[in-house]
């Protein structure tokens, strides 16, 4: 199974982002017709599974739904030059700094314009000063809570500026490791740090290489294509910067010290500190060169991580668990979980098709899933409340169910599950009747609006949906979008208790900027007795390659194969 799609994701995402910016700018200017047109086009481009340039060559840009001649011309200019005159003109026509303010969570076009007009705010820094002076409460509609939320948005904005989504970094890792592995002087090389631990965002890349000729390994490293700047170059340590502003550090060690360096540079810092403390209590010292007896300095282990953990009388610990969340005690007591693996996953339980806002047909999705080695997938298109996504009403859903039946009748060895991503309305009811839902195989219920409601209201809303007899799972349960939107307020303990009682699953949404539930909440859900399902929320064939990202979250959440329903067969899924 491939890790994730890369090039298509980056090119299409960049252009989708530009179209999204234009939609917001037109909204500021009050041109809501053009704003909606650009927003729809942005969603379509983001969901494409094929490079825009190839689509342009084969079928033309106007073959993309929601892309007319005008927007096609904008995309063409972006493809050719990387810029859009229309976008630049829009930016210049608006007050300076408005776009920067709109990067903050909770600051839409109207709020940004209001802050600019009332306080002369043209930057995040100026807004922060206004907030710290407490002036915002002078503005009608803004109270202490709104001021606190905006301060939190400013802090979040600063913390995410130099971090990258794991889903965007892994393709870079693959290409860098492929290049470095071609160096004859390198015996062994891998990525360490937060990337190896599969954290949801990554600050920089840490590479560890074993070589008896470190100078040659370093020379190979700094000569890599795509190096924008060489920060430092030594005999054993070097640092480069690759586009877009990604720092990559290389540490070269003797083969006999590779395991110790790999362990040390993988982290986390908290894990390493506690591990060194354990070593000291046993009469050893542990560093990046190996495990040594303190009295004699005799080296005990260091070639492999396994040797070091074993010498300290504990099981080897999977990298995803190394966050000082009880894994060291569990390793000593030999009770570490056998984590779920990608190979155990039999299906994807959340995929969108061209019936709503996806770009692929059901048969294309099936063929893609089969090529990935999967045995089933659940087609979960949006329901009717989500009009912007062409959500399905009862009549269209029935037609889709009939089509899925025909596909399954002529297919062997693979099952397309009849599903829906049903919108949870403000009162907690679903926007399709039970008479329709009862005939489906897999119902994902999701909140897509009203994120700013109070915790009590949102919790009751979700619990009401959980109590529906036909809901299989809650989709992207906390609603967060990494680096863009914080989770909405939920009493997750109450939600998990209700889900456990009702036998409703919680989803790990594998889309790179969601990964929701996150690792800690996934573990908490399991401890409440809730089963987990993984869905890519794919809107294109390429998005289906995100499935491993959901597995990484499950692994960081200490989940076993038995905790994740995707390890079951299609028949077992329908019987849950």
N, C-alpha and C positions, 0 to 999 in steps of 0.2 A: 504494500500500500504506500503510495507516494505521501510525502510529508504535507506540503501545501503548495498551491500555485503561487508563482512569484512575479514574473515579468508582467503577465496580463493584469495581475492585481495592481501593480504599481502604476502602469501607464493609464489604465482605465480609471483608477481611483483618483489620480491627479486631475484628470479632465472632469470627472464627476464632481470633484471638489470645486473646480472653477465654475461649473454650471450651478452648483449649489450656492456659491457666493453671489453669482448674478441674480439668482432667485431672491435671496435675502435683500440685495441692494434694490431690486425693483420693488420689493415690498416696502422698503423705507420710503421710496419715492411715491408710493401709493398706486403703482401699476400692478394690481393684483392678478390681472389676466396673464401678463408676461411672467410674473413671479411664479404662478402655478405651472406655466408651460416649462420654464427652466427647471423647476423642482421635479416635475415628472420626468424630464429628460435626464436629470442627474441620477434619479433612482434607476432608470433603465440602463444607463451607461455603467453604473456601479455594479449592476447585476449581470453584466455580460460575461460570458465564459471564454470569449475570444478577443484577441487584440483588436482594438478599434481600427488600426491601420490595415489589418487583413480584411476586416469587414468592409472598409472603404474600397479596397481593391476588388473584392469579389462581388459584392452586392450593392455597394453605395451606402452612405451614412443614413439616407432617408429610409432605408429598409428597417432601421431600428425603430420599434414602436415609440411614439411620443417625440420623435425627432423629425421636425419639418425642415424646409429649405433654409429658413433663417438660422435655426439652431445648428443645423448641419454645417453651415458656413462658419459658425463660431468654432465648432469642433475641428473643422478642417484647418482653420488658422492656428488653433492650439497645437494640432499635430505637426504642422509645418514649422512653426516658430516658437512654440512653447508659451506664447502670449496671445491675448485677445484685445484688440483695440476697443471693442465694445465694453469689455470688463474694465479696462483702464479708464475709459471715459466715464463709466459709472462711478468708479472710485473717486475720480477728480471732481465729479459733480456733487459729491457729498462732503459734509464737514470733515476736516482732517481728524484722523484717529478713530473714526466710528467703527471701522472694521476690526481694529484691535480690541475695542470694548466688546464687540459681538463674539469674540472668542471665549468670553467668560460664560460659564454655565449660569443660566438665569437672566442673561442680558440679550434680549432679542433686539430687532431693529428699532422698535418704538422706544424701548427703555434706553437704548444707547443714545438715540436722538434727544430724548428728554434730559438725560444726564448732561449731554453736551450743551443744550440750550439753557438749562437752569444753573449749572455750575461751571460751565466752560471746560468740562472734562474732555481731554483729547487723547488720553493714554491710560493704561492700567495703573501707572504710578500715580497719576493725578487723581484717579478714582480712589485709590487706596488712601491718599491723604484726606480726601473728603470723608471717607468712611471713618478713619481714625479720629477725625475732628468731631464726629457725630452729627455732621450737617445733613445727612440724608434724611433723618427723621423729620426735617423741616418740610420735606416734599410730600404733598398729599399722596396717600396710598402707600407710603413707605414707613414702616414702623421699626422698632428695635430688631424684630426677627428678620425682616428683609435686609437690614444692615448687616446682621451677623451672617446671613446666608451669602451675601456678596463678598464679605471679607473671606469666608471660606472658599469662595470661587476664585478669588485672587490668589490665595495660598495654593490651591490645587493647580491653577494655571502655571505658577512658578515651578512647582515640583515636577510637572510633566514636560517642561520645555526641552529637556535634554534626555528624554527616555523614548524608547521605541517599542512598539507592540511586538510581542514574541512572534506573532504570525508574519510580521514583515521582516524580522531578523533571520529566521531560520533558513530562508532561501539564500541569504548572504552567507550564512555559516556553511551551507552545503557547497557553495561555489569556492569559498576560501579553503575549506578542507580538501576539496578535490584538487585544487591547485597545489597546496602545500604537500599533499601526499605524493606528488610527482617528483619531489626533491629526493634524490638518491641518498643524500646524507641524513635524511630524517628516518629514524627507525619506527617511531610511533608519534601520532599527533591527534589531539582532540580539543574540543571546546570545553572550557570549565565555567566557573562563575555562575551568575544567575541564569544564563542561557541553559547550562547543563541541568540546573535545578528546575528549569522550565517555568520560571516566574513569568507572570503575564506581561510585564514590561522589562526592558533591558537597557541599562545605561551605556555599557560598552562591552566589547567581546574580549574574553581572556582565552588565549590559546596556550596549550602546553605541548612541547615537543621533546622527544628523546633523541639525542644525537651525540655522536663522539666528535663531530666536527661542527661546533655551534656557529662558527663564523660563516660557513657555507650556508647553513640553514637560515641565518639572519639575512644574508645577501639575497637569497631566494625570496624571502618574505618581503623585503622592502622593494623588490623589483616587480612585485605583483601588479597586474593591470588594475587600474581603478584607484591606485594610491594617489590621494590628493596632496598629502603632506607627510613628510617624515618628521615626527616629533623628536624621537631619540633613536639612537642606533648604537648598541653595545654588543659585547661578545656573547652575552647570555640573555639580555633583555632589550627589546626594541618596541617602539610604539609608532603606529601610522594612523592617519585619519583618512577614511574613505567617504565618498559621497553617500548619503547626505549627512555630513558631520558626524560620522560614526567612528569612534576611536577603537582601534584593535591593538591589543597588547600581546606580544609573544614572549614566552619564557622558555628557554632551551636548557635542558638539564641532561646529565648523564643517564643512560638507561636504568642504572641501578637506583636512581632517585626519582624515577618517573611517577611511581605510585604516590609517593609522599608529596611531590609537587602538585600532582593532580588533585589529591585530597585537600591540600591547603588552599589551592586557588579556586576550587569548587565552592568552598564555604558551606553554609553561611558563616559569618563572623561569629555569631552566637554558638553555632554548632562546634566550630573549631576551638573556641575558648573552653567550652565544657569538655571537649575531647582531650585537650591538653591537660586540663585539671585531673581528669581520670588517669591519664598517663603518669602524671607526677605522683599521685597517690600510690601507684603501683611501682614506683621507683624508676620511672623512665622520663625522658624528655622527648617531646615530639615537635618537629619543625618541618619546613618544606624540603629538607634533605633526607629525612628518615626518622625512624624511631630508635632511640639510643638508651643504653643503660646509663643512669645519671652518674654512678660512681666511677665506672670504667670508660665511659663514652663508647662502648662497644655497640656497633650497629646491629639491631635486631631485625628490622624490616624496613622496606622502602621501595622495593621494585614494583609492588602492586598495592592497591588500596586494601584488597582482601587480606593480605599478609599483616598489614598494620592493625586492622580491626581484630583479626584472629589473635594476634599477640596480646591484645588488650582484653581477651576473653569475651568478645562480643561478635555478633553476626555482622556481615557486611550490610551497610545501610544504603538503600536506593537513593540516588542524588536528590530526587524530588522531595524526600522526607527530611533533608538536612536543614531544618529551620529551628532546632531546639524546641520542638513541641512534644517532647516525650520520647523521641525516637531512640536516644542513647540508652535510656533505662530499658526500653523495650528490647533493644539489641542485646543488652547484658542478660536480660531474662529470657531471651530467645522467644519472644512473642511478637516479632514484627509481622505485619500482614504480608501475604503474597499479593502484591498489587496487580490490578487488572492490566492486561496488555492489549496492544492494538490488535494482535493476532486473534484475540478472543472475541472481538467485536464482529457481529454477524450482520448488523444493519444500521441504517441511519434513520432516526425517528422524527425528522422534521426537515422536509424539503419542499420548496415552492416551485410550481411549474408555470408555464405560459398561461394557464387558466387564470392566474391572478397577476402578480407582478414579477414572476420569474421569467426567464428567457428561453427555457428548454421545454420540449414536449415530454409527456410522461414516458414514452418509449425511449427517448434519448436519455432521460434520467435513469431508467432501468438499465440500459446498456452501459452507461457510465458506472453505475454501482456494481454491475457484474464484472466489469473490467478491473474494479478495485478489489475484487474478491469477496464482495458482500453477497448476502443471500436474500435480502429484502430491503425495502425502503418505504417509508410512510410519506405519501403525498399530503402535505398539510398546507394547502393554500389558505389565504386570508378569507374570513367571512365578510358578510355584506357591510358591516359598520365601517370598515376601512375602505372607504370609497376611493381614496387616492391610490390604493393598491389593487383596484378592480376586484374587490372582495366578492365572493360567491354568495348568491342568494339561494334559496331552497331549490329553485328550478335548475340553475346552472350546476349546483352541487350534485343533483340527481343525474344530470347528463355526464358529469365527470365520473361518478360512481359506475355508471353503465360502461363508460369507456375503459375504466380500470378492470372491470369484470371481463371484458372482451380480451384485454391484453393478458390477463392471468390465465384465461382459458386456452390461449395458444402458446403459453410459455411454460417451460419445464425448468425446475431447479432454481426458480426465483419467484418471489411474491411481491407484488405491489400492494401495500396496505392502503385501504381507503381511510383517509384522514382529513382533518381540518384544523387550522389554527383559528379557534373561535374567540372572538373578542369578548372580554369581560366588561360589561356595561357598568356605569357608575353605581348602580344598585347591587352589583354582584351577580346579576343574572347574565346568561349568555345570549348572544344576539341571533341564535338559531334555536328553534324549538326542539324539545326532547324527542319528538316524533321523528325528526330528521337525524339527530345525533345517535339514536339507539341503533341505527343500521350501519354505523361506521366502525372501523377496526381500531382507530386511534385518534382520540380527541385531545388536542393541546389547547388549553385555555390560557389566554394572555391578556395582560393589561397594556393598552396602547395609548392611553390618554389619562388626564387628571393626575399627573405625577406629583403635583404640589399639594395634594390633599393631606390632611392630618393623618398621623399614624393610626389612630383608632378607626377612622373611616376607611383607609386603604386596607387595613388588616381585616376588617369586617367584610369588605368587598371581596377580597381574595378567599376568605374562608367560606363565604356564601357560594362561590364558584366551585370550591373543593367539594362542597356537599352535593353538587349535582351528580346524579347517579352515573352519568355517561362520560364524565371527564376522566381522561387517562393520566394527564400530566399538566403541571403548570409551566408555561413557557417563560424563558428568561425571567425568573421569579422576582428579582429585585429591580429590574428595569435599568440597570446602570449601563452606560456606554463608557468604556475606559478612556480617560483623558478628556471626556466631553460632558458626561452627565453622571452625577453621583447616584447611588441607589436611592429609591424613594423610601419614605419612612414606613417600616413594617415591623411588627412584633413577630419576628421569625420563629421564636419558640412556640407561640400560639399557632402560627401557620403550620409548622412542622408537626405539632401535636394533632391538628385537625387532619393533615394529610396522612399521617400514620393510621389514625382511626378509620379514615375513609378508603385507605388503600390507594391513594393518589400519589403519583410520582412527582418528583421535582426534576426539572430539566437542567442539565449543564448545556447551555447554548454554546456551541463551539465556534461561532463566528468570532474572528480575532479581536474585535473591539467590544465584544460582550463578555465571553467566558463567564457566564452567569447561569447558575450559581458559581461563586468563586470557590477556591479550595477549602477555606475554613468553614464556609457555610455548607459545603457539600459534606464535610466531615460531621458537622453538627446535625445535618439532616439524617445522616446514617445513624448517628447515636440516638436519634429520636425514633428510629425504626422505619424511616422513609426510604424507599427504593429510588434509585437515580436512573434517569434515561439521558442519552446523549443525542442531540440533534444538531446538524450544521446550520440550520436556518438558511440553507443554500438558496440563492436566487439565480444561480447559473451553474453549469456543469463544473466549472473550475472551483466554485465555492465548496463543492462536495469533498474536495481534498483537505478541507479544514478539519475533518473528523478527528485526526490524531490530537489536535489541540484540546478537544474536549476530554480525550483520554488522559492527557497530561494533567488537566485540572483534577480529574478523578484520582489519579495517582498521588498528587499532592494532598488530596483530601483523605488519604489512607484507605481508599476503597479497593475492595477485592472484586474479582470477577462476579461473584455472587451478589454483590451490591448494585451491579449495573445491569439493567434489563436487556441492554443491547447484546449481551452474551447469550441470550435465549434465542430459540428458533422463532420463526414467524408464527407458527401454530401456538407456541407457548405464549407469545405476546398477546395474541387475540383471546387467549383464555384467562389472562390476568384479571 
